[in-house]
Amino acid sequence: MLRILSDIAGMTPENLPALLLFALVSVMTPGPNNLMLMTSGANFGLRRTVPHMLGIGLGFPMMIILVGLGVMQLFDLWPQSYLLLKIASVVYMIYLAWKIAHAAPPQEAEATGKPLTFVQAAAFQWVNPKAWSMGLSAITLYAAGHDLGAMLWVAAAFAICGVLSTSVWTIAGQQVRRVLRAPRRLRAFNWAMAALLVASLLPVLIH
């Protein structure tokens, strides 16, 4: 059955393990999504971070499909659009880093703080430099023909691996929360996460 579905989608079964490995390594490595999930897990806990997790887990695969089916052509027709995307990404990421660095102490965060919603997390993928890099690379390597079947395979691979990635990083943040009871420790952690988030922009700025 897997071979039949793969052939219909234009992808050979031999490519599927490579695609899954590519997706797993891509989503598990540190990046804006994972740093923000870890920060949310530390500040708000697992339960309140679930919408954020779902927004990433479903929003990124949907982005892959839309990019592969048409958005990539926009860059070819209007190269300036890529520069505008980079500028928007940098500005928004710096804004998020500022918000993380100035997050409320534990008690205030529990009462008044708000983790990202499902819609916010899904929309964030469109200004996430790492998401663009992963998506464009995956499409180029495993769905070069831009047909819908191959796009669905790529999106499904990232959706499956995303369940593991979002869970691991959020739970890691929740575990870190145990040693961040003191406001001073949480502030130091948030500033460190904010710095790492800004540092993740360096590849974008360099290129």
Secondary structure by P-SEA (a helix, b strand, c coil): caaaaaaaacccccaaaaaaaaaaaaaacccaaaaaaaaaaaccccccaaaaaaaaacaaaaaaaaaaacaaaaaaaccaaaaaaaaaaaaaaaaaaaaaaacccaaaaacccccccaaaaaaaccccaaaaaaaaaaaacccccccaaaaaaaaaaaaaaaaaaaaaaaaaaaaaccccccaaaaaaaaaaaaaaaaaaacccccc
